[in-house]
Amino acid sequence: SADMAILVTENIYDACHYFRLFQNTIFGRFCGVITSYEPNHNLIEADQVSATVE
């Protein structure tokens, strides 16, 4: 029988960090990252850059 484990993180950055750590172990070839991230360009706020002229 195959045993499984799931590590839940707060964000994608942390998930990738743990993924990299596990890659250096005997579990590395059995690891992956699963995300529920759904990109939505309407939720991205425009970042306004102010130009200062001296």
Biotite code that builds the C-alpha atoms (Angstrom):
import biotite.structure as struc

atoms = struc.array([
    struc.Atom([0.000, 0.000, 0.000], chain_id="A", res_id=1, res_name="SER", atom_name="CA", element="C"),
    struc.Atom([1.132, 3.551, -0.688], chain_id="A", res_id=2, res_name="ALA", atom_name="CA", element="C"),
    struc.Atom([1.255, 5.999, 2.175], chain_id="A", res_id=3, res_name="ASP", atom_name="CA", element="C"),
    struc.Atom([0.602, 9.674, 1.497], chain_id="A", res_id=4, res_name="MET", atom_name="CA", element="C"),
    struc.Atom([1.057, 12.919, 3.349], chain_id="A", res_id=5, res_name="ALA", atom_name="CA", element="C"),
    struc.Atom([-0.028, 16.483, 2.642], chain_id="A", res_id=6, res_name="ILE", atom_name="CA", element="C"),
    struc.Atom([1.772, 19.594, 3.849], chain_id="A", res_id=7, res_name="LEU", atom_name="CA", element="C"),
    struc.Atom([-0.481, 22.662, 3.766], chain_id="A", res_id=8, res_name="VAL", atom_name="CA", element="C"),
    struc.Atom([1.128, 26.092, 3.693], chain_id="A", res_id=9, res_name="THR", atom_name="CA", element="C"),
    struc.Atom([-0.248, 29.599, 3.905], chain_id="A", res_id=10, res_name="GLU", atom_name="CA", element="C"),
    struc.Atom([1.020, 30.732, 0.510], chain_id="A", res_id=11, res_name="ASN", atom_name="CA", element="C"),
    struc.Atom([2.693, 29.586, -2.698], chain_id="A", res_id=12, res_name="ILE", atom_name="CA", element="C"),
    struc.Atom([6.063, 31.022, -1.641], chain_id="A", res_id=13, res_name="TYR", atom_name="CA", element="C"),
    struc.Atom([6.160, 28.768, 1.439], chain_id="A", res_id=14, res_name="ASP", atom_name="CA", element="C"),
    struc.Atom([4.989, 25.756, -0.578], chain_id="A", res_id=15, res_name="ALA", atom_name="CA", element="C"),
    struc.Atom([7.848, 26.237, -3.046], chain_id="A", res_id=16, res_name="CYS", atom_name="CA", element="C"),
    struc.Atom([10.303, 26.613, -0.161], chain_id="A", res_id=17, res_name="HIS", atom_name="CA", element="C"),
    struc.Atom([9.276, 23.274, 1.326], chain_id="A", res_id=18, res_name="TYR", atom_name="CA", element="C"),
    struc.Atom([9.251, 21.673, -2.128], chain_id="A", res_id=19, res_name="PHE", atom_name="CA", element="C"),
    struc.Atom([12.894, 22.704, -2.614], chain_id="A", res_id=20, res_name="ARG", atom_name="CA", element="C"),
    struc.Atom([13.795, 21.320, 0.815], chain_id="A", res_id=21, res_name="LEU", atom_name="CA", element="C"),
    struc.Atom([12.141, 17.977, 0.082], chain_id="A", res_id=22, res_name="PHE", atom_name="CA", element="C"),
    struc.Atom([13.908, 17.727, -3.282], chain_id="A", res_id=23, res_name="GLN", atom_name="CA", element="C"),
    struc.Atom([17.155, 17.130, -1.359], chain_id="A", res_id=24, res_name="ASN", atom_name="CA", element="C"),
    struc.Atom([15.730, 14.110, 0.496], chain_id="A", res_id=25, res_name="THR", atom_name="CA", element="C"),
    struc.Atom([14.735, 10.573, -0.421], chain_id="A", res_id=26, res_name="ILE", atom_name="CA", element="C"),
    struc.Atom([11.173, 11.900, -0.815], chain_id="A", res_id=27, res_name="PHE", atom_name="CA", element="C"),
    struc.Atom([12.164, 14.380, -3.522], chain_id="A", res_id=28, res_name="GLY", atom_name="CA", element="C"),
    struc.Atom([11.000, 12.401, -6.522], chain_id="A", res_id=29, res_name="ARG", atom_name="CA", element="C"),
    struc.Atom([7.604, 11.852, -4.904], chain_id="A", res_id=30, res_name="PHE", atom_name="CA", element="C"),
    struc.Atom([6.853, 15.514, -4.091], chain_id="A", res_id=31, res_name="CYS", atom_name="CA", element="C"),
    struc.Atom([4.786, 18.070, -5.937], chain_id="A", res_id=32, res_name="GLY", atom_name="CA", element="C"),
    struc.Atom([2.994, 21.362, -5.400], chain_id="A", res_id=33, res_name="VAL", atom_name="CA", element="C"),
    struc.Atom([-0.776, 21.552, -5.754], chain_id="A", res_id=34, res_name="ILE", atom_name="CA", element="C"),
    struc.Atom([-2.440, 24.942, -5.663], chain_id="A", res_id=35, res_name="THR", atom_name="CA", element="C"),
    struc.Atom([-5.975, 26.292, -5.822], chain_id="A", res_id=36, res_name="SER", atom_name="CA", element="C"),
    struc.Atom([-4.701, 29.596, -7.193], chain_id="A", res_id=37, res_name="TYR", atom_name="CA", element="C"),
    struc.Atom([-7.047, 31.035, -9.798], chain_id="A", res_id=38, res_name="GLU", atom_name="CA", element="C"),
    struc.Atom([-5.558, 34.065, -11.550], chain_id="A", res_id=39, res_name="PRO", atom_name="CA", element="C"),
    struc.Atom([-7.941, 36.955, -12.071], chain_id="A", res_id=40, res_name="ASN", atom_name="CA", element="C"),
    struc.Atom([-6.529, 40.048, -13.743], chain_id="A", res_id=41, res_name="HIS", atom_name="CA", element="C"),
    struc.Atom([-9.466, 42.115, -12.458], chain_id="A", res_id=42, res_name="ASN", atom_name="CA", element="C"),
    struc.Atom([-8.166, 41.735, -8.900], chain_id="A", res_id=43, res_name="LEU", atom_name="CA", element="C"),
    struc.Atom([-4.767, 43.243, -9.703], chain_id="A", res_id=44, res_name="ILE", atom_name="CA", element="C"),
    struc.Atom([-4.573, 46.866, -8.693], chain_id="A", res_id=45, res_name="GLU", atom_name="CA", element="C"),
    struc.Atom([-2.722, 49.299, -10.896], chain_id="A", res_id=46, res_name="ALA", atom_name="CA", element="C"),
    struc.Atom([0.483, 50.417, -9.239], chain_id="A", res_id=47, res_name="ASP", atom_name="CA", element="C"),
    struc.Atom([0.881, 54.114, -9.816], chain_id="A", res_id=48, res_name="GLN", atom_name="CA", element="C"),
    struc.Atom([4.390, 55.445, -10.108], chain_id="A", res_id=49, res_name="VAL", atom_name="CA", element="C"),
    struc.Atom([4.889, 59.122, -9.445], chain_id="A", res_id=50, res_name="SER", atom_name="CA", element="C"),
    struc.Atom([7.673, 60.847, -11.319], chain_id="A", res_id=51, res_name="ALA", atom_name="CA", element="C"),
    struc.Atom([9.517, 63.550, -9.447], chain_id="A", res_id=52, res_name="THR", atom_name="CA", element="C"),
    struc.Atom([11.093, 66.234, -11.600], chain_id="A", res_id=53, res_name="VAL", atom_name="CA", element="C"),
    struc.Atom([13.779, 68.330, -9.994], chain_id="A", res_id=54, res_name="GLU", atom_name="CA", element="C"),
])
